[in-house]
Amino acid sequence: MYQQMIFVNLPVSDLDAAKTFFTGLGYSINPQFSDENAASVVISDTIVAMLLTKPFYATFTDKEIADATKSSEVLIALSAESREKVDELVDRALSLGGTSTGKTQDLGFMYGRSFDDLDGHTWEVIWMDPSAIES
């Protein structure tokens, strides 16, 4: 059965630093789709973040590349299997040079925190109680 995938393409200022950041979060780099211009970060079987140098990213668009440290271009949300896993991933991101952004959201049945990566892209990590969505 076909599983649709998502490839999130993100411009980065320093590809090596971005690779170190994301592998530090526990993700792997797929060398088959990585070179001096891009790194394919495997987040799951169906989610891949393509980190592209800004000059290479510019070859895919005629639009100005947003400076994610000054404006929001996208909010990337990832699910987590527990509240503890939310904290673990966000705390690890912060220890690798990411910055905390937004407020912790604790609604009881849903818990989330956010961080900005080294280039200012915002990543939200969210856990939702499975019993809350089953009803």
Buried (B, 14 or more C-beta within 10 A) or exposed (E): EEEEEEEBBBBBEEBEBBBEBBBBBEBEBEEEBBEEBBBBBBBEEEBBBBBBBEEBBBEEEEEEEBEBEEEEEEEBEBBBEEBEEBBBBBBBBBEBEBBBBEEEEEEEEBBBBBBBBBBBBBBBBBBBBEEEEEE
